[in-house]
């Protein structure tokens, strides 16, 4: 957590010291760097297509169950329309990339299979916010056509499709074209975390603690329990099962804050949810690892 915290702190200090437009940074991360990150990850992953599809199905089922749970809480709490979309996003979408990929390598001693599984989860978790997450942020505005158009134009969809086609055809990207993609992919995590730090630098102290706590509880505690039930149901076992359960214990994704900022939908709540769940995960994720041992 220390390296992640230092990068966020850097963005926070820069945001305090200089006038930085966080919305512009989020556009770069969301529409350029994240799609390239997914594209490069998919080209590097090395597991069978059968396992890819099974892990993708697991991720989608996990999202469905989490969405149902989120809907129950939303109806009990009677949130207004903007808050409903923001709460759904903070529960459904988790930091499976810059948080869980390094953690996966540490926990499973660099096991290439568990790392590949985590990469697939990361790709799904980057793709869902760019589709369903965008819809959540805009649905309450009554701009259905705008939401659909935004989803269709999201570059991440085409980045994933391009990577799949390249893998199937075994096409080799010329090095002068691939190297810039790899460089930008390597910069994604740092730029995304700095963007979060810049956004947090403008936050006020009017935090809705109850709402943030509800979001973090469902994300950090209910998440791995749902994951455990699904791995048993789908017949996963061994390190792959443990890697999937661990992936479900990740804190709320930075993408939630970026979407909220990009589409002006409860940006303060979303940023606080990301920050609180990230800090709290130092305890909850440790407990999850202990339980899986």
ZAZADREN-624199 format. One record per residue (C-alpha): x, y, z; residue number from 1. Coordinates in steps of 0.001 Angstrom, whole numbers, plus 500000, padded with zeros to 6 digits. Example, Ala and Ser with C-alpha at 12.3 -4.5 7.8 and 13.67 -1.06 7.14 Angstrom:
// residues 2
REC|512300|495500|507800|1
REC|513670|498940|507140|2
//
This chain:
// residues 293
REC|500000|500000|500000|1
REC|502904|502381|500581|2
REC|503810|502823|496866|3
REC|500137|503338|495967|4
REC|499693|505835|498808|5
REC|502800|507786|497801|6
REC|501548|508239|494223|7
REC|498111|509379|495399|8
REC|499801|511762|497848|9
REC|501886|513176|494983|10
REC|498727|513966|493041|11
REC|497175|515486|496164|12
REC|500148|517809|496743|13
REC|500266|518809|493073|14
REC|496541|519516|493131|15
REC|496956|521742|496188|16
REC|499982|523586|494812|17
REC|498915|524076|491185|18
REC|495694|524645|489280|19
REC|495168|521262|487645|20
REC|491984|520377|485792|21
REC|491095|516931|487191|22
REC|488342|516426|484597|23
REC|490910|516723|481780|24
REC|493143|514157|483462|25
REC|490189|511786|483832|26
REC|489421|512082|480105|27
REC|492984|511022|479305|28
REC|492905|508076|481713|29
REC|489413|506868|480853|30
REC|489470|507257|477073|31
REC|493129|506669|476208|32
REC|495314|505076|478857|33
REC|492815|502537|480284|34
REC|491872|501094|476842|35
REC|495551|500762|475926|36
REC|496227|499140|479313|37
REC|493502|496521|478645|38
REC|494787|495926|475100|39
REC|498369|495271|476203|40
REC|497269|493059|479127|41
REC|495183|490884|476814|42
REC|498111|490429|474445|43
REC|500394|489360|477294|44
REC|498046|486910|479048|45
REC|498864|483230|478485|46
REC|496046|480797|479423|47
REC|493617|478585|477506|48
REC|490529|480104|475928|49
REC|488387|477702|477976|50
REC|489750|479135|481220|51
REC|489457|482667|479844|52
REC|485750|482154|479162|53
REC|485162|480481|482525|54
REC|486888|483304|484422|55
REC|484985|485884|482367|56
REC|481714|484106|483240|57
REC|482704|484147|486912|58
REC|483334|487896|486745|59
REC|479997|488551|485053|60
REC|478082|486398|487559|61
REC|479851|488169|490392|62
REC|478775|491501|488913|63
REC|475153|490330|488646|64
REC|475003|489107|492265|65
REC|476706|492296|493471|66
REC|474228|494385|491476|67
REC|471293|492592|493098|68
REC|472790|493174|496547|69
REC|473399|496839|495725|70
REC|469808|497214|494538|71
REC|468469|495842|497823|72
REC|470513|498373|499798|73
REC|469547|501220|497461|74
REC|465833|500494|497918|75
REC|466173|500219|501691|76
REC|468070|503515|501888|77
REC|465784|505233|499333|78
REC|468583|507108|497590|79
REC|467851|509738|494969|80
REC|468604|508963|491311|81
REC|472206|510286|491110|82
REC|473160|508508|494333|83
REC|471680|505217|493119|84
REC|474022|505169|490140|85
REC|477053|506187|492195|86
REC|476367|503580|494904|87
REC|475938|500806|492313|88
REC|479257|501691|490716|89
REC|481224|501795|493985|90
REC|479945|498321|494906|91
REC|480224|496654|491502|92
REC|483565|497920|490271|93
REC|486761|497133|492146|94
REC|490470|497796|491791|95
REC|491491|494578|490081|96
REC|494408|496099|488173|97
REC|496931|498345|489877|98
REC|496014|496929|493307|99
REC|495328|493241|492730|100
REC|497823|492371|490000|101
REC|500881|493232|492171|102
REC|499198|491625|495199|103
REC|498480|488478|493187|104
REC|502153|488182|492290|105
REC|503143|488507|495946|106
REC|500548|486114|497385|107
REC|501017|483392|494755|108
REC|504784|483848|494311|109
REC|504551|484954|490695|110
REC|502439|481957|489575|111
REC|501801|482687|485853|112
REC|498383|480962|485854|113
REC|496961|482915|488798|114
REC|498447|486093|487343|115
REC|496749|485379|484008|116
REC|493448|484793|485832|117
REC|493808|488141|487581|118
REC|494572|489836|484264|119
REC|491313|488483|482772|120
REC|489366|489699|485817|121
REC|491077|493064|485414|122
REC|490069|493315|481764|123
REC|486413|492535|482581|124
REC|486492|494990|485470|125
REC|487876|497707|483199|126
REC|485321|496970|480478|127
REC|482176|496897|482652|128
REC|482589|500440|484031|129
REC|483035|501724|480483|130
REC|479640|500318|479557|131
REC|477285|499647|482468|132
REC|479108|502123|484709|133
REC|478639|504942|482211|134
REC|474972|504019|481868|135
REC|474559|504146|485668|136
REC|476071|507614|485800|137
REC|473796|508983|483073|138
REC|470540|507009|483272|139
REC|468916|509341|485835|140
REC|469426|512322|483535|141
REC|466890|510947|481084|142
REC|469503|511068|478325|143
REC|469216|507439|477261|144
REC|470429|508053|473708|145
REC|473421|509984|475026|146
REC|474308|507144|477406|147
REC|474087|504537|474637|148
REC|476136|506713|472290|149
REC|478794|507195|474966|150
REC|478985|503437|475552|151
REC|479284|502680|471826|152
REC|482049|505252|471470|153
REC|484003|503969|474512|154
REC|487455|503003|473135|155
REC|487885|500165|475652|156
REC|485343|497994|473817|157
REC|487323|498198|470594|158
REC|490638|497738|472390|159
REC|489415|494387|473758|160
REC|487997|493296|470380|161
REC|491249|494237|468641|162
REC|493305|492256|471162|163
REC|491080|489179|470729|164
REC|491375|489354|466918|165
REC|495157|489711|467140|166
REC|495379|486729|469506|167
REC|493166|484567|467275|168
REC|495014|485456|464061|169
REC|498436|485356|465777|170
REC|499280|488657|464143|171
REC|502518|490274|465305|172
REC|502377|494019|465861|173
REC|505489|495725|464466|174
REC|507778|496859|467264|175
REC|507684|500591|466331|176
REC|503899|500451|466795|177
REC|503844|498208|469866|178
REC|506464|500041|471951|179
REC|504430|503283|472277|180
REC|501444|501204|473397|181
REC|503556|499421|476003|182
REC|504986|502710|477280|183
REC|501503|504232|477657|184
REC|500219|501065|479305|185
REC|503030|501278|481851|186
REC|502066|504864|482657|187
REC|498373|504094|483237|188
REC|498555|503094|486907|189
REC|500632|506114|487940|190
REC|498519|508580|485960|191
REC|495257|507109|487298|192
REC|496452|507336|490911|193
REC|497770|510867|490431|194
REC|494388|511813|488966|195
REC|492712|510456|492103|196
REC|495099|512472|494270|197
REC|494326|515651|492326|198
REC|490600|515019|492709|199
REC|490941|514353|496454|200
REC|492843|517628|496874|201
REC|489636|519540|496149|202
REC|487360|517528|498445|203
REC|485521|519163|501309|204
REC|485025|517473|504684|205
REC|481282|516997|504237|206
REC|481568|513203|503998|207
REC|478461|511035|504120|208
REC|480050|508535|506462|209
REC|477064|506178|506558|210
REC|476898|505913|502779|211
REC|480658|505476|502406|212
REC|480668|502817|505140|213
REC|477802|500931|503470|214
REC|479636|500965|500145|215
REC|482913|499776|501716|216
REC|481197|497009|503716|217
REC|479493|495562|500661|218
REC|482651|495880|498583|219
REC|485255|494601|501056|220
REC|483318|492095|503191|221
REC|480377|490886|501110|222
REC|482543|490761|497951|223
REC|484856|487879|498936|224
REC|481933|485949|500454|225
REC|480043|486150|497164|226
REC|483236|485143|495344|227
REC|483709|482134|497615|228
REC|480168|480936|496883|229
REC|480673|481314|493133|230
REC|483991|479411|492984|231
REC|482311|476520|494807|232
REC|479320|476649|492484|233
REC|481441|476785|489313|234
REC|483933|474111|490361|235
REC|487104|476181|490627|236
REC|489739|474751|492952|237
REC|493294|475269|494196|238
REC|495192|478463|493549|239
REC|492811|479573|490788|240
REC|489872|479478|493209|241
REC|491887|481378|495832|242
REC|492969|483978|493265|243
REC|489359|484590|492224|244
REC|488124|484959|495799|245
REC|491008|487301|496589|246
REC|490212|489401|493527|247
REC|486695|489934|494898|248
REC|488128|491487|498076|249
REC|489650|494456|496233|250
REC|488688|498027|497187|251
REC|486450|500239|495076|252
REC|487983|501033|491711|253
REC|489421|504412|490857|254
REC|487365|504171|487668|255
REC|484237|504877|489763|256
REC|485660|508233|490805|257
REC|486767|508975|487237|258
REC|483293|508187|485843|259
REC|481635|510288|488542|260
REC|483952|513185|487773|261
REC|483636|512785|484010|262
REC|479808|512751|484049|263
REC|479216|514989|487089|264
REC|477497|512298|489152|265
REC|478185|512319|492927|266
REC|481912|512878|492380|267
REC|482624|513665|496053|268
REC|480902|510549|497359|269
REC|482647|508366|494785|270
REC|486091|509783|495585|271
REC|485524|509316|499322|272
REC|484317|505744|498713|273
REC|487504|504970|496757|274
REC|489739|506520|499405|275
REC|488029|504903|502414|276
REC|487785|501426|500883|277
REC|491427|501569|499772|278
REC|492606|502384|503297|279
REC|490234|499882|504955|280
REC|491318|497154|502536|281
REC|494728|496999|504203|282
REC|492932|495163|507021|283
REC|490169|493337|505145|284
REC|492370|492032|502332|285
REC|494933|490825|504873|286
REC|492171|488909|506647|287
REC|490974|487424|503329|288
REC|494492|486186|502522|289
REC|494715|484641|505994|290
REC|491333|482922|505524|291
REC|492416|481486|502159|292
REC|495709|480119|503485|293
//
